[in-house]
Amino acid sequence: MVMDVDTLLEQDNWHEERNAFRALILEHGLDETVKWGKLCYSWKGANVVIIYGMKDYCALGFFKGALLDDPSGHLVAPGENSQAMRQLRFRSLHEIDEGAALITGFLRRALKAEQDGLEVVFDAKHDLTYPEELQAALDADAGLARAFQALTPGRKRGYVLHVSQAKQAATRRSRIEKSRAKIMAGKGLADR
């Protein structure tokens, strides 16, 4: 089901919080759309901020958050392998209302970073250490190796991290086999 802005705004979870975020964001002249099932805001086609409604918190995700000045440490990486995205998390409408000035400050910084053309350097996508089981599978199957090398850097990184995170060699081999069809089709882990 393709969602539009109005449908997303009608959702029950984090309804008031989503609308509070939206009001603050729209004051900055960003374009609003739905991407990845979430409200996403861009400037001249470049993603700037996205609204998350998670189980225990709602958040603003800044696509170039790693570049934003944050001396008080309010921004958090959404995952251990996140390189660029940083989130500003809240647990209630009251917290958002109290943090409106903080939110506005980060929105201004994020928009300025985009306007200034700042870019995040994604070093980790080039410094991948392939798990031995993945390297062995690529060495043993030239077709798989070609398909893997044809993937985008982000998709390659996703597979390397997915396989590497398994503690046992048997699980790493199983993850490779389960991923084989997607790799051959040029798809990433999350692609359908």
C-alpha positions in Angstrom: 0.0 0.0 0.0 1.4 3.4 -1.0 0.9 5.9 1.7 0.4 9.6 1.2 1.0 12.4 3.7 -2.6 12.6 4.9 -2.9 8.9 5.5 0.3 8.9 7.5 -0.9 11.9 9.6 -4.0 9.9 10.5 -2.1 7.1 12.1 -2.8 6.6 15.8 0.7 6.0 17.2 2.6 9.2 17.8 -0.2 11.2 16.1 0.2 14.4 18.1 3.9 14.2 18.2 4.2 13.7 14.4 2.0 16.8 13.9 4.1 18.8 16.3 7.3 17.8 14.5 5.7 18.6 11.1 4.6 22.1 12.2 8.2 22.9 13.2 9.7 21.4 10.1 7.4 23.1 7.6 8.4 26.5 9.1 11.8 26.0 7.4 10.4 25.8 3.8 11.3 22.1 3.3 9.3 20.0 0.8 7.2 17.2 2.3 6.7 13.7 1.0 6.4 10.1 2.1 9.5 7.9 1.8 10.1 4.5 3.3 6.6 4.8 4.9 7.6 7.9 6.9 7.2 11.7 6.5 10.4 12.9 4.8 11.5 16.5 4.2 13.9 17.7 1.6 15.5 20.8 0.2 15.9 21.0 -3.6 15.5 17.2 -3.8 18.1 16.4 -1.1 16.7 14.6 2.0 17.2 16.7 5.2 15.1 15.2 7.9 12.6 12.3 8.5 10.1 11.6 11.2 10.3 8.3 13.0 7.6 6.7 15.1 9.2 3.8 17.0 7.8 1.6 19.7 9.3 3.5 22.7 10.1 6.9 21.2 9.5 9.2 18.2 12.4 10.9 16.6 13.6 13.3 14.0 16.3 11.7 11.8 18.8 14.0 10.3 20.3 12.5 7.1 23.6 14.3 7.6 23.4 14.4 11.4 27.0 13.3 11.8 28.0 16.7 10.4 25.9 18.8 12.8 27.4 20.6 15.7 26.1 18.9 18.9 28.2 19.9 21.9 25.6 18.7 24.4 25.2 15.2 22.8 21.5 15.3 22.0 21.9 13.4 18.7 22.2 9.6 18.7 23.1 7.2 16.0 20.2 5.0 15.2 22.4 1.9 15.0 25.9 0.8 15.7 26.8 0.9 12.0 25.2 4.3 11.2 27.6 6.7 9.6 25.6 9.7 8.6 22.1 9.6 10.2 21.6 10.9 13.7 18.3 11.1 15.6 16.8 13.5 18.1 14.5 11.3 20.2 11.5 12.2 22.3 9.0 10.1 24.4 6.1 12.6 24.6 4.4 15.6 23.1 5.4 17.5 26.3 9.1 16.7 25.6 8.7 18.0 22.0 7.0 21.2 23.2 9.7 21.8 25.8 12.4 21.0 23.2 11.0 23.2 20.4 14.0 25.6 20.4 16.4 22.7 20.4 14.6 21.1 17.5 14.5 24.4 15.6 18.3 24.8 16.1 19.0 21.4 14.7 16.6 22.0 11.7 18.5 25.2 10.9 21.9 23.4 11.1 20.7 20.5 9.0 19.3 22.9 6.3 22.5 25.0 6.4 24.6 21.9 5.9 22.6 21.0 2.9 22.6 24.5 1.5 26.4 24.6 2.0 26.8 21.4 0.1 28.4 19.5 3.0 28.9 15.8 2.3 29.4 12.9 4.7 32.5 10.8 3.9 31.4 7.2 4.0 34.8 5.6 4.8 33.3 2.4 6.3 31.7 1.4 3.0 35.2 1.1 1.4 36.9 -0.4 4.4 34.9 -3.6 4.6 36.4 -6.7 6.0 34.8 -9.7 4.4 34.1 -12.6 6.7 36.1 -15.7 5.6 32.9 -17.6 4.7 31.7 -14.9 2.4 35.1 -14.6 0.7 35.2 -18.4 0.3 31.7 -18.4 -1.3 32.8 -15.6 -3.7 36.0 -17.4 -4.6 34.1 -20.6 -5.3 31.4 -19.1 -7.4 32.5 -16.6 -10.2 28.8 -15.7 -10.9 28.1 -14.9 -7.3 31.4 -12.9 -7.2 30.4 -10.9 -10.3 26.9 -10.2 -9.0 28.3 -9.2 -5.6 30.8 -6.8 -7.1 28.0 -5.2 -9.2 26.1 -4.3 -6.1 26.1 -0.7 -4.9 28.5 0.0 -2.0 25.7 0.2 0.5 24.2 -3.1 -0.6 27.6 -4.8 -0.3 28.1 -3.3 3.1 24.7 -4.5 4.2 25.5 -8.1 3.2 29.0 -8.0 4.8 27.6 -6.6 8.1 24.7 -9.1 8.0 27.0 -12.1 7.5 29.7 -10.8 9.9 27.3 -10.3 12.8 26.6 -14.0 13.1 28.8 -15.6 15.8 29.0 -19.1 14.4 30.5 -20.1 11.0 27.5 -22.3 10.2 25.2 -19.3 10.7 27.4 -17.1 8.5 27.3 -19.8 5.7 23.6 -20.1 6.1 23.1 -16.3 5.8 25.2 -16.4 2.6 23.1 -19.1 1.1 19.8 -17.4 2.1 21.1 -14.2 0.5 22.3 -15.8 -2.7 19.2 -15.2 -4.8 18.9 -11.6 -3.8 22.6 -11.0 -4.6 22.2 -12.6 -8.0 19.2 -10.4 -8.7 21.2 -7.3 -7.7 19.1 -6.6 -4.7 20.0 -5.5 -1.1 19.0 -7.3 2.0 15.9 -5.1 2.5 14.9 -5.1 -1.2 11.8 -7.1 -2.3 
